[in-house]
């Protein structure tokens, strides 16, 4: 990849050119050739830390534009020495618990299993009218969803409003969405699991 820094009306803009862009990383949006979402998330890891990249991945996944599995697959496919952004992408996977270490998804799976609760479905799609959303974990028959609440991402005013609309639409459809922070799962695990078990039991009996 080569870099250039052209100027537009006195503003410096950093541009990049790559000679290694497989077809899978090439998208067309409104007839405009562009780079795929997963490849973009990997490449921006050259400049942004893993927390910011993960926030964007969370947002894109919940809006149905990609999935954690798809991102993971692209990271593994592109992982080779010297590729920009791969180190950050691996940190993102680690934070998700997708490399066997601690992460919200891995910790939640273990906590639910240890509590004797049924295995939930991952990245379950919830359709509300013309809107399509994905939740981290779900018990579809009980219409119960569980997901990580990213404190850093949700402090952005625009995202607070978007997340409120999303949650209201999902809950308004009869699908109960429970959100927890990583800190809650780490330090209040018993309360988190008790609440999930209660709602799962109540909604299963009512269905």
C-alpha positions as CSV (number, residue, x, y, z in Angstrom):
1,X,0.0,0.0,0.0
2,X,1.3,3.4,-0.9
3,X,0.3,6.7,0.7
4,X,-0.1,10.2,-0.6
5,X,-1.2,13.5,1.0
6,X,-3.1,15.7,-1.5
7,X,-4.6,18.9,-0.4
8,X,-8.2,20.0,-1.0
9,X,-9.0,23.7,-0.3
10,X,-6.1,23.9,2.2
11,X,-7.1,20.7,4.0
12,X,-4.7,17.8,4.1
13,X,-6.3,14.5,3.1
14,X,-4.4,11.2,3.4
15,X,-5.1,8.8,0.5
16,X,-4.0,5.2,0.0
17,X,-3.5,2.9,-2.9
18,X,-3.3,-0.8,-2.6
19,X,-2.3,-3.4,-5.2
20,X,-3.6,-6.3,-3.1
21,X,-7.5,-6.1,-3.0
22,X,-9.1,-9.5,-3.7
23,X,-12.6,-9.6,-5.3
24,X,-14.1,-10.5,-1.9
25,X,-12.9,-7.1,-0.6
26,X,-14.5,-5.1,-3.4
27,X,-18.0,-3.8,-3.1
28,X,-20.2,-1.5,-5.1
29,X,-22.4,1.0,-3.3
30,X,-24.8,3.1,-5.4
31,X,-22.7,2.1,-8.5
32,X,-19.6,3.4,-6.8
33,X,-16.7,0.9,-6.4
34,X,-15.6,0.8,-2.8
35,X,-13.8,-1.4,-0.3
36,X,-15.8,-4.0,1.7
37,X,-16.9,-3.2,5.2
38,X,-14.8,-6.0,6.8
39,X,-11.7,-5.0,4.9
40,X,-12.2,-1.4,5.8
41,X,-12.5,-2.3,9.5
42,X,-9.3,-4.2,9.3
43,X,-7.4,-1.5,7.4
44,X,-8.4,1.4,9.8
45,X,-6.8,-0.6,12.6
46,X,-3.6,1.0,11.3
47,X,-4.8,4.3,12.8
48,X,-7.4,3.6,15.4
49,X,-7.2,1.4,18.5
50,X,-9.1,-1.8,18.9
51,X,-11.8,-0.2,21.1
52,X,-12.8,2.1,18.4
53,X,-12.7,-0.5,15.7
54,X,-14.8,-2.9,17.9
55,X,-17.4,-0.2,18.4
56,X,-17.8,0.2,14.7
57,X,-17.9,-3.6,14.2
58,X,-20.6,-3.8,16.9
59,X,-22.6,-1.1,15.2
60,X,-22.3,-2.7,11.7
61,X,-23.2,-6.1,13.1
62,X,-26.3,-5.0,14.9
63,X,-27.5,-3.1,11.8
64,X,-27.1,-6.3,9.8
65,X,-24.2,-5.2,7.5
66,X,-21.8,-7.9,8.6
67,X,-21.3,-10.4,11.4
68,X,-18.6,-11.2,13.9
69,X,-18.0,-14.6,12.2
70,X,-17.6,-12.9,8.8
71,X,-15.1,-10.4,10.3
72,X,-13.2,-13.2,12.0
73,X,-13.0,-15.1,8.7
74,X,-11.7,-12.1,6.9
75,X,-9.1,-11.4,9.5
76,X,-7.8,-15.0,9.4
77,X,-7.8,-14.9,5.6
78,X,-5.8,-11.7,5.5
79,X,-3.5,-12.5,8.4
80,X,0.0,-12.4,7.1
81,X,3.2,-10.7,8.4
82,X,3.3,-7.0,7.8
83,X,-0.3,-6.5,6.8
84,X,-1.6,-3.2,8.3
85,X,-4.4,-3.4,10.8
86,X,-4.2,-7.2,11.5
87,X,-2.7,-6.7,15.0
88,X,-5.6,-4.4,15.9
89,X,-8.1,-6.7,14.3
90,X,-6.8,-9.6,16.5
91,X,-7.2,-7.5,19.6
92,X,-10.9,-6.9,18.5
93,X,-11.3,-10.7,18.2
94,X,-9.7,-11.2,21.6
95,X,-12.0,-8.6,23.2
96,X,-14.9,-10.6,21.7
97,X,-13.6,-13.8,23.2
98,X,-13.2,-15.3,19.7
99,X,-9.6,-16.3,20.3
100,X,-10.2,-18.4,23.4
101,X,-9.5,-15.6,25.9
102,X,-11.9,-13.5,28.0
103,X,-14.4,-11.5,26.1
104,X,-18.1,-10.7,26.6
105,X,-19.3,-13.4,24.2
106,X,-17.1,-16.1,25.5
107,X,-17.8,-15.1,29.2
108,X,-21.5,-15.0,28.6
109,X,-21.5,-18.5,26.9
110,X,-19.6,-19.9,29.9
111,X,-21.8,-18.2,32.5
112,X,-25.0,-19.5,30.8
113,X,-23.6,-23.0,30.5
114,X,-22.3,-23.0,34.1
115,X,-25.8,-22.0,35.3
116,X,-27.4,-24.9,33.5
117,X,-29.3,-22.6,31.1
118,X,-30.0,-23.7,27.5
119,X,-27.5,-22.8,24.8
120,X,-28.6,-19.6,23.1
121,X,-28.5,-18.8,19.4
122,X,-25.7,-16.5,18.4
123,X,-26.3,-13.3,16.3
124,X,-30.0,-13.9,16.0
125,X,-31.9,-11.8,13.4
126,X,-34.9,-9.8,14.6
127,X,-37.1,-8.2,11.9
128,X,-39.3,-5.3,12.9
129,X,-41.2,-4.1,9.9
130,X,-38.7,-3.0,7.3
131,X,-35.9,-3.0,9.9
132,X,-33.5,-5.9,10.4
133,X,-31.4,-6.2,13.6
134,X,-29.1,-8.7,15.1
135,X,-28.7,-9.4,18.8
136,X,-25.6,-11.1,20.3
137,X,-27.5,-14.0,22.0
138,X,-31.1,-15.1,21.8
139,X,-33.7,-17.6,22.9
140,X,-36.0,-17.2,19.9
141,X,-38.9,-19.3,21.2
142,X,-39.0,-17.2,24.4
143,X,-38.4,-14.0,22.3
144,X,-35.5,-13.1,24.7
145,X,-32.3,-11.4,23.6
146,X,-29.0,-10.7,25.4
147,X,-26.3,-8.3,24.2
148,X,-23.3,-6.4,25.3
149,X,-23.8,-2.7,26.1
150,X,-20.7,-0.8,25.0
151,X,-20.3,2.1,27.4
152,X,-17.7,3.9,25.2
153,X,-19.8,3.7,22.0
154,X,-23.1,4.6,23.6
155,X,-21.7,7.9,25.0
156,X,-21.8,9.3,21.5
157,X,-25.1,11.4,21.3
158,X,-25.9,10.2,17.8
159,X,-25.4,6.6,18.8
160,X,-27.5,7.0,22.0
161,X,-30.5,8.1,19.9
162,X,-29.9,5.3,17.3
163,X,-29.6,2.7,20.0
164,X,-32.7,3.9,21.8
165,X,-34.7,3.6,18.5
166,X,-33.3,0.2,17.9
167,X,-34.1,-1.1,21.4
168,X,-37.6,0.4,21.4
169,X,-38.4,-1.2,18.1
170,X,-37.2,-4.6,19.2
171,X,-38.9,-4.4,22.6
172,X,-42.1,-3.0,21.0
173,X,-42.2,-6.1,18.7
174,X,-42.6,-8.3,21.8
175,X,-39.0,-9.4,21.8
176,X,-37.4,-8.6,25.2
177,X,-33.8,-7.3,24.9
178,X,-31.6,-7.4,27.9
179,X,-28.3,-5.4,27.8
180,X,-25.3,-5.8,30.1
181,X,-21.9,-4.2,30.2
182,X,-18.7,-6.2,30.4
183,X,-18.2,-4.9,33.9
184,X,-21.6,-6.2,35.0
185,X,-20.7,-9.6,33.6
186,X,-17.4,-9.6,35.3
187,X,-18.3,-8.3,38.7
188,X,-22.1,-8.9,39.0
189,X,-22.3,-12.2,37.1
190,X,-24.7,-13.9,39.6
191,X,-27.2,-11.0,39.3
192,X,-26.9,-11.0,35.5
193,X,-27.6,-14.8,35.2
194,X,-30.4,-14.7,37.8
195,X,-32.2,-12.0,35.7
196,X,-31.7,-13.8,32.5
197,X,-32.9,-17.1,34.0
198,X,-36.0,-15.4,35.4
199,X,-37.1,-13.8,32.1
200,X,-36.3,-17.0,30.2
201,X,-38.5,-19.1,32.6
202,X,-41.3,-16.5,32.6
203,X,-41.4,-16.1,28.8
204,X,-41.0,-19.8,28.2
205,X,-44.0,-20.6,30.4
206,X,-46.1,-17.9,28.7
207,X,-45.3,-19.0,25.1
